[in-house]
Amino acid sequence: MITLKKVNITETILRDANQSLIATRMSFDQFAPILKELDNAGYYSLECWGGATFDSCLRYLNEDPWERLSKIKSVVTKTPLQMLLRGQNILGYKHYPDDVVRRFIKMAVYHGIDIIRIFDALNDYRNIKVAMDETKKQGAHAQGTIVYTVSPIHDVDNYTNLAKQLENMGADSICIKDMAGLLMPNIAYDLVKNIKENVKIPVFLHSHCTNGLAEMSYLKAVEAGVDGIDSAISSLCSGTAQPPTESMHYALTSAGYNTNLDKDKLTIINNFFKPIREHFISSGRLDPKVLTPRPEGLINQIPGGMLSNMISQLKAQNSLDKLDSVLAEVPKVRKDLGYPPLVTPMSQMVGTQATVNVLTGERYKMILKEVKAYCRGEYGKAPGEINNEVMKKALGNETPIEGRYASTLPPAFENAKKEISELSTREEDILSYLSFPQIAKEFLSNRNNNPSVEYTRIETKSTAV
């Protein structure tokens, strides 16, 4: 009997596809009826939390993100639940002290998370060490992440060394995270092959269809031996999201691979999300433009979310005519800052600084406080050398931080507990407040003023892999 090579499929409809296409506006009630089918479809994992979901629940959906996770877990009992964590940043844009990182992960696993994909925007693994350690302590699967980008200092050897570091740190698996859809098919093959030859743990690939490459890169990665890929059910796929689950399933099956997916279940899931897609199109939340590949991104390397932010900033200044100048300035700023990958929060930093440079008419006449913090070392070690003149303008005579910035931060949980004691003493609420202070306070206040809406802690059982 011939055993087919298995390719694990992670479904992103509840997190990344939702986030990339409709700004994470899908409520729990909208997808709740299809959870059981998702659980029975044969997925390796279901990505449903982390990223922007936490912020969106509190800010826009009037949902408790912890309750949302518990409710998903109460239905999805067979398929591991997965989340995306920004290392020491958790789900926000700044570094948190270690006590907060550990408590957050412990609570996430308690409420049902089985796999945590942990990344650092700069691939500075000092910033994921605590998160990796706590994930494993809680019995969950720690997936270490390589943030993929293209620059003169990033190549296959560089990424292979990062993979070795992750394995040595105790990662259970590795994810190559191609957030801007820049990974060329031939590079995908070489990169996966080289990493697989040098590490023993499973390797996964995450990409976006933004520039029209992801399906080709996925296939080449599979040929090179990748263990799993991320995809989105076809009703809400492609564009700035992931390749269609069904198409990848059929292509891989035809090529002799086993995805473990049930095609009939996939049809049911896809049909369920079709009217939801139409709802978001008619409401204006899903802009058909984001479904069209934009290969120009292969030149400027600007993710879709970063581009929309720059356009909003320019519109606010009545300077949309300067967009081309800003797009030309982005790679220059990125080079000056040591070629950081354009992923949150670096994408916002680089894009806004480029915008400021163009609008002021003088490069670095005004330097963002976040860029100064980056130069100071608060976000970690830059991948390359930061321009000396930019460093001088940003820091003056101040000496950059040599060690791990989070080590300089005092514990924060107990102080936060006191700060919101009148609103709540529940640990989940304190962690929500630490993550997004103003939004969480407003959410908790509204909840307290509406006592008919009660939170019920749901006991969960881990299905960690």
C-alpha positions as CSV (number, residue, x, y, z in Angstrom):
1,M,0.0,0.0,0.0
2,I,1.4,3.4,-1.0
3,T,1.3,6.0,1.8
4,L,0.7,9.5,0.4
5,K,2.8,12.4,1.7
6,K,0.6,14.4,4.0
7,V,0.3,18.2,3.7
8,N,-1.4,19.8,6.7
9,I,-3.9,22.6,6.0
10,T,-4.6,25.4,8.5
11,E,-7.8,27.3,7.8
12,T,-7.6,31.1,8.3
13,I,-11.2,32.1,7.7
14,L,-11.8,33.1,11.3
15,R,-8.6,35.1,11.7
16,D,-6.2,36.1,8.9
17,A,-8.7,36.0,6.0
18,N,-11.2,37.8,8.1
19,Q,-8.6,40.3,9.1
20,S,-7.0,40.8,5.7
21,L,-10.2,41.2,3.7
22,I,-12.8,42.7,6.1
23,A,-10.7,44.3,8.9
24,T,-11.7,41.5,11.4
25,R,-15.3,42.6,11.5
26,M,-16.9,39.1,11.4
27,S,-18.8,38.6,14.7
28,F,-19.0,35.3,16.6
29,D,-22.7,35.1,15.8
30,Q,-22.0,35.3,12.1
31,F,-19.8,32.2,12.0
32,A,-21.1,30.2,15.0
33,P,-23.4,28.0,13.0
34,I,-20.6,26.6,10.8
35,L,-18.1,25.8,13.6
36,K,-19.1,22.1,13.9
37,E,-18.5,21.7,10.1
38,L,-15.2,23.4,10.4
39,D,-14.3,21.0,13.2
40,N,-15.2,18.0,11.1
41,A,-13.5,19.0,7.8
42,G,-10.1,17.5,8.6
43,Y,-8.1,20.6,9.1
44,Y,-4.7,20.4,10.9
45,S,-5.7,23.5,12.8
46,L,-8.2,26.4,12.8
47,E,-6.7,29.8,13.2
48,C,-9.3,31.8,15.1
49,W,-7.6,34.2,17.5
50,G,-4.7,36.7,18.0
51,G,-3.6,39.2,15.4
52,A,-6.2,41.9,15.3
53,T,-9.1,39.8,16.5
54,F,-8.7,40.8,20.2
55,D,-8.6,44.6,19.4
56,S,-11.5,44.3,17.0
57,C,-13.7,42.4,19.5
58,L,-13.4,45.1,22.1
59,R,-13.3,48.1,19.7
60,Y,-15.9,47.3,17.1
61,L,-17.9,44.1,17.8
62,N,-18.7,44.6,21.5
63,E,-17.5,41.1,22.2
64,D,-15.3,39.8,25.0
65,P,-12.4,38.2,23.1
66,W,-11.8,35.7,25.9
67,E,-15.5,34.7,25.8
68,R,-15.4,34.5,22.0
69,L,-12.4,32.0,22.3
70,S,-14.2,29.9,24.9
71,K,-17.3,29.7,22.9
72,I,-15.4,28.5,19.8
73,K,-13.6,25.9,21.9
74,S,-16.9,24.6,23.3
75,V,-17.9,23.6,19.8
76,V,-14.6,22.9,18.1
77,T,-13.5,19.9,20.2
78,K,-11.4,17.9,17.7
79,T,-9.4,20.4,15.6
80,P,-6.6,22.3,17.4
81,L,-7.3,26.1,17.8
82,Q,-4.4,28.4,16.7
83,M,-3.5,32.0,17.4
84,L,-0.9,34.5,16.3
85,L,1.2,36.2,19.0
86,R,3.6,39.1,18.5
87,G,6.1,37.8,21.0
88,Q,6.9,40.4,23.6
89,N,4.3,42.7,22.0
90,I,1.6,40.1,22.7
91,L,-1.2,41.6,20.5
92,G,-0.3,45.2,20.7
93,Y,2.4,47.5,19.4
94,K,4.8,47.9,22.4
95,H,6.8,45.5,24.5
96,Y,5.2,44.2,27.7
97,P,7.0,43.0,30.8
98,D,7.5,39.3,31.2
99,D,4.8,38.8,33.9
100,V,2.1,40.1,31.5
101,V,3.4,37.9,28.6
102,R,3.3,34.8,30.8
103,R,-0.2,35.5,32.3
104,F,-1.6,36.3,28.8
105,I,-0.4,33.0,27.3
106,K,-1.5,31.0,30.3
107,M,-5.0,32.5,30.0
108,A,-5.1,32.0,26.2
109,V,-4.3,28.3,26.6
110,Y,-6.8,28.0,29.5
111,H,-9.6,29.3,27.2
112,G,-8.8,26.9,24.4
113,I,-5.7,27.8,22.3
114,D,-3.6,24.8,21.3
115,I,-1.1,26.2,18.9
116,I,0.6,29.6,19.3
117,R,2.4,31.0,16.3
118,I,5.0,33.4,17.9
119,F,6.9,36.0,15.9
120,D,9.0,39.0,16.4
121,A,8.9,41.8,13.7
122,L,12.7,41.9,13.6
123,N,13.4,38.2,13.9
124,D,15.1,39.1,17.2
125,Y,14.4,35.9,19.1
126,R,15.3,37.4,22.5
127,N,11.8,38.9,22.1
128,I,10.0,35.5,21.7
129,K,12.0,33.5,24.3
130,V,9.6,34.1,27.2
131,A,6.5,33.5,25.1
132,M,8.0,30.3,23.7
133,D,8.9,29.1,27.2
134,E,5.5,29.8,28.7
135,T,3.6,28.2,25.8
136,K,5.5,25.0,26.3
137,K,5.0,25.2,30.1
138,Q,1.2,25.4,29.5
139,G,1.3,22.3,27.4
140,A,0.5,24.1,24.1
141,H,2.4,23.8,20.8
142,A,5.0,26.6,20.3
143,Q,5.4,27.4,16.7
144,G,8.5,29.7,16.2
145,T,8.2,32.0,13.2
146,I,10.6,33.4,10.6
147,V,9.3,36.7,9.3
148,Y,10.1,36.7,5.6
149,T,11.3,39.7,3.7
150,V,13.5,40.6,0.7
151,S,16.6,42.8,1.1
152,P,20.4,42.7,0.5
153,I,20.9,41.2,3.9
154,H,18.2,38.5,3.8
155,D,18.9,35.2,2.0
156,V,18.3,31.5,2.3
157,D,21.4,31.0,4.5
158,N,20.2,33.8,6.8
159,Y,16.7,32.2,7.2
160,T,18.2,28.7,7.6
161,N,20.3,30.0,10.6
162,L,17.1,31.5,12.1
163,A,15.4,28.1,11.7
164,K,18.2,26.5,13.6
165,Q,17.9,29.1,16.4
166,L,14.2,28.3,16.7
167,E,14.8,24.6,16.9
168,N,17.5,25.1,19.6
169,M,15.1,27.3,21.5
170,G,12.7,24.3,21.7
171,A,10.1,25.3,19.1
172,D,7.7,22.4,18.2
173,S,7.5,23.6,14.6
174,I,8.6,26.5,12.4
175,C,6.5,28.8,10.3
176,I,7.9,30.9,7.4
177,K,5.6,34.0,7.6
178,D,5.4,35.7,4.2
179,M,3.1,38.5,5.3
180,A,3.6,40.7,2.2
181,G,3.4,37.9,-0.4
182,L,6.9,38.4,-1.6
183,L,8.1,34.8,-1.7
184,M,9.0,33.7,-5.2
185,P,8.2,30.1,-6.2
186,N,11.9,29.1,-6.8
187,I,13.0,30.8,-3.6
188,A,10.2,29.0,-1.7
189,Y,11.6,25.7,-3.0
190,D,15.2,26.5,-2.1
191,L,14.3,27.9,1.3
192,V,12.1,25.0,2.4
193,K,14.5,22.4,1.1
194,N,17.4,24.1,2.9
195,I,15.6,24.4,6.2
196,K,14.2,20.9,6.1
197,E,17.8,19.6,5.5
198,N,19.0,21.5,8.6
199,V,16.2,21.0,11.2
200,K,14.2,18.0,12.3
201,I,10.9,19.8,13.4
202,P,8.0,20.4,11.0
203,V,8.0,23.5,8.7
204,F,4.9,25.4,7.7
205,L,4.4,28.2,5.2
206,H,2.1,31.2,5.5
207,S,1.6,33.6,2.6
208,H,-0.8,36.1,1.0
209,C,-2.0,36.3,-2.5
210,T,-1.5,40.1,-2.6
211,N,1.0,40.0,-5.4
212,G,-0.3,36.9,-7.2
213,L,2.5,34.4,-6.2
214,A,1.2,32.5,-3.2
215,E,-0.4,29.4,-5.0
216,M,2.8,28.9,-7.0
217,S,5.0,29.3,-4.0
218,Y,2.9,26.9,-2.0
219,L,3.2,24.2,-4.6
220,K,6.9,24.6,-4.9
221,A,7.2,24.5,-1.1
222,V,5.2,21.3,-1.0
223,E,7.5,19.8,-3.6
224,A,10.4,20.8,-1.3
225,G,8.9,19.0,1.6
226,V,6.9,21.6,3.6
227,D,4.7,20.1,6.2
228,G,1.8,22.5,6.1
229,I,0.3,25.6,4.5
230,D,-2.3,28.2,5.4
231,S,-5.4,28.7,3.2
232,A,-8.8,30.3,3.3
233,I,-12.2,28.9,2.3
234,S,-12.8,30.2,-1.2
235,S,-15.7,32.5,-0.3
236,L,-13.3,34.8,1.5
237,C,-9.9,34.0,0.0
238,S,-7.1,35.4,-2.2
239,G,-6.3,39.1,-2.7
240,T,-4.8,40.2,0.5
241,A,-5.8,36.9,2.1
242,Q,-4.6,33.3,1.6
243,P,-5.1,30.9,-1.4
244,P,-8.4,29.1,-1.6
245,T,-8.6,26.0,0.5
246,E,-10.6,23.9,-2.0
247,S,-8.3,24.7,-4.9
248,M,-5.2,23.9,-2.9
249,H,-6.9,20.6,-1.8
250,Y,-7.7,19.6,-5.4
251,A,-4.3,20.6,-6.7
252,L,-2.4,18.8,-4.0
253,T,-4.6,15.7,-4.2
254,S,-4.1,15.6,-8.0
255,A,-0.4,15.7,-7.4
256,G,-0.5,12.7,-5.1
257,Y,-0.6,14.4,-1.7
258,N,-3.0,13.8,1.2
259,T,-4.5,16.9,2.8
260,N,-6.9,15.0,5.0
261,L,-9.7,17.3,4.0
262,D,-13.3,16.3,3.3
263,K,-14.4,17.9,0.1
264,D,-18.1,17.6,0.9
265,K,-17.5,19.5,4.2
266,L,-15.5,22.1,2.3
267,T,-18.5,22.7,0.0
268,I,-20.8,23.2,2.9
269,I,-18.4,25.6,4.6
270,N,-17.9,27.6,1.4
271,N,-21.7,27.8,0.8
272,F,-22.2,29.1,4.3
273,F,-19.7,32.0,3.9
274,K,-21.0,33.1,0.5
275,P,-23.9,35.2,1.9
276,I,-21.5,36.6,4.5
277,R,-19.2,37.7,1.7
278,E,-22.1,39.4,-0.1
279,H,-23.1,41.1,3.2
280,F,-19.6,42.6,3.6
281,I,-19.4,43.6,-0.1
282,S,-22.8,45.4,0.0
283,S,-21.9,47.1,3.3
284,G,-18.7,48.4,1.7
285,R,-16.5,46.7,4.2
286,L,-15.1,44.3,1.6
287,D,-13.6,46.3,-1.1
288,P,-13.3,44.3,-4.3
289,K,-10.0,46.1,-5.0
290,V,-8.3,44.0,-2.3
291,L,-9.2,40.9,-4.2
292,T,-7.1,41.9,-7.2
293,P,-3.4,41.1,-7.3
294,R,-1.1,44.1,-7.4
295,P,2.3,42.9,-8.6
296,E,3.8,46.4,-8.0
297,G,4.0,45.2,-4.4
298,L,6.9,43.0,-5.5
299,I,8.9,46.3,-6.2
300,N,7.9,48.5,-3.3
301,Q,7.3,45.6,-0.8
302,I,4.4,47.5,0.8
303,P,1.7,45.3,2.4
304,G,-1.9,46.2,1.6
305,G,-2.6,47.5,5.2
306,M,0.4,49.7,5.2
307,L,-0.6,51.2,1.8
308,S,-4.1,52.0,3.1
309,N,-2.6,53.7,6.1
310,M,-0.4,55.9,4.0
311,I,-3.3,56.9,1.8
312,S,-5.4,57.8,4.8
313,Q,-2.5,59.9,6.2
314,L,-2.1,61.7,2.9
315,K,-5.8,62.3,2.5
316,A,-6.0,63.9,6.0
317,Q,-3.2,66.3,4.9
318,N,-4.9,67.0,1.5
319,S,-1.7,65.6,-0.1
320,L,-2.8,62.5,-1.9
321,D,-0.9,63.8,-5.0
322,K,2.3,63.0,-3.1
323,L,1.6,59.3,-2.9
324,D,4.2,58.4,-5.6
325,S,6.9,60.4,-3.7
326,V,6.0,58.6,-0.5
327,L,6.1,55.2,-2.2
328,A,9.6,56.0,-3.5
329,E,10.7,57.1,0.0
330,V,9.6,53.9,1.8
331,P,12.5,51.7,0.5
332,K,15.0,54.5,1.4
333,V,13.7,54.8,5.0
334,R,13.7,51.0,5.3
335,K,17.4,50.9,4.2
336,D,18.2,53.7,6.7
337,L,16.6,51.6,9.5
338,G,18.6,48.5,8.7
339,Y,16.1,46.7,6.4
340,P,13.4,45.7,9.0
341,P,10.7,43.4,7.6
342,L,7.5,45.4,6.8
343,V,5.2,43.7,9.4
344,T,3.4,45.2,12.4
345,P,4.6,47.5,14.0
346,M,7.6,48.1,11.6
347,S,5.3,48.6,8.6
348,Q,3.4,51.4,10.3
349,M,6.7,53.0,11.5
350,V,8.5,53.0,8.2
351,G,5.4,54.1,6.2
352,T,4.6,57.0,8.5
353,Q,8.2,58.2,8.7
354,A,8.4,58.1,4.9
355,T,5.1,60.1,4.8
356,V,6.5,62.7,7.3
357,N,9.8,63.0,5.3
358,V,7.9,63.8,2.1
359,L,5.3,66.2,3.7
360,T,8.0,68.2,5.6
361,G,10.2,68.5,2.6
362,E,13.2,67.4,4.6
363,R,14.3,63.9,5.4
364,Y,14.1,63.2,9.2
365,K,13.4,66.9,10.0
366,M,10.9,65.3,12.4
367,I,11.5,61.8,13.6
368,L,8.6,59.7,15.0
369,K,8.8,58.8,18.7
370,E,8.4,55.2,17.7
371,V,11.3,55.4,15.3
372,K,13.4,56.9,18.1
373,A,12.4,54.0,20.3
374,Y,13.4,51.6,17.5
375,C,16.8,53.3,17.2
376,R,17.2,53.1,21.0
377,G,16.7,49.3,20.8
378,E,13.2,49.1,22.4
379,Y,11.9,46.9,19.6
380,G,15.0,44.7,19.5
381,K,18.1,44.5,17.3
382,A,17.8,45.9,13.8
383,P,18.5,43.2,11.1
384,G,21.2,45.4,9.5
385,E,23.0,48.6,10.3
386,I,21.0,51.7,11.1
387,N,22.2,54.8,9.2
388,N,24.6,56.8,11.4
389,E,23.1,60.2,10.6
390,V,19.6,58.9,11.4
391,M,20.9,57.5,14.7
392,K,22.4,60.8,15.7
393,K,19.2,62.7,14.8
394,A,17.1,60.2,16.7
395,L,19.2,59.8,19.9
396,G,21.7,62.6,20.0
397,N,24.3,61.4,22.6
398,E,22.1,58.8,24.1
399,T,23.5,55.2,24.1
400,P,21.3,52.5,22.6
401,I,20.1,49.6,24.7
402,E,22.4,46.6,24.3
403,G,20.4,43.9,26.0
404,R,16.8,42.8,25.8
405,Y,14.5,45.7,26.4
406,A,11.8,43.8,28.2
407,S,14.3,42.9,30.9
408,T,14.3,46.6,31.9
409,L,10.5,46.7,32.3
410,P,9.1,46.2,35.8
411,P,6.1,43.9,36.4
412,A,2.9,45.5,35.4
413,F,0.0,43.2,36.2
414,E,-0.6,44.1,39.8
415,N,-0.5,47.8,39.1
416,A,-3.1,47.3,36.3
417,K,-5.2,45.3,38.7
418,K,-5.4,48.3,41.0
419,E,-6.0,50.8,38.2
420,I,-9.2,49.1,37.1
421,S,-10.3,47.5,40.4
422,E,-13.6,49.5,40.3
423,L,-14.4,48.1,36.8
424,S,-13.3,44.5,37.3
425,T,-11.1,42.1,39.3
426,R,-11.3,39.4,36.7
427,E,-7.8,38.4,35.4
428,E,-9.0,38.3,31.7
429,D,-10.3,41.9,32.0
430,I,-7.0,43.1,33.5
431,L,-5.1,41.5,30.6
432,S,-7.6,43.2,28.1
433,Y,-6.9,46.5,29.9
434,L,-3.1,46.0,29.7
435,S,-3.4,45.2,26.0
436,F,-5.7,48.1,25.0
437,P,-6.2,50.4,28.0
438,Q,-8.8,53.0,26.8
439,I,-10.8,50.6,24.6
440,A,-11.0,48.0,27.3
441,K,-12.0,50.5,30.0
442,E,-14.9,51.7,27.8
443,F,-15.9,48.1,27.0
444,L,-15.8,47.1,30.7
445,S,-17.8,50.2,31.7
446,N,-20.5,49.5,29.1
447,R,-20.6,45.8,30.3
448,N,-21.0,46.9,33.9
449,N,-23.8,49.2,32.9
450,N,-25.6,46.4,31.2
451,P,-25.7,43.6,33.8
452,S,-28.1,41.5,31.8
453,V,-25.0,40.5,29.7
454,E,-23.1,38.1,31.8
455,Y,-19.8,36.4,31.2
456,T,-19.6,32.7,31.9
457,R,-16.3,31.0,32.1
458,I,-16.4,27.9,30.0
459,E,-14.2,25.0,31.1
460,T,-12.1,23.7,28.2
461,K,-10.0,20.7,27.4
462,S,-6.8,21.1,25.4
463,T,-6.3,19.3,22.1
464,A,-2.7,20.4,21.8
465,V,-0.7,18.9,19.0
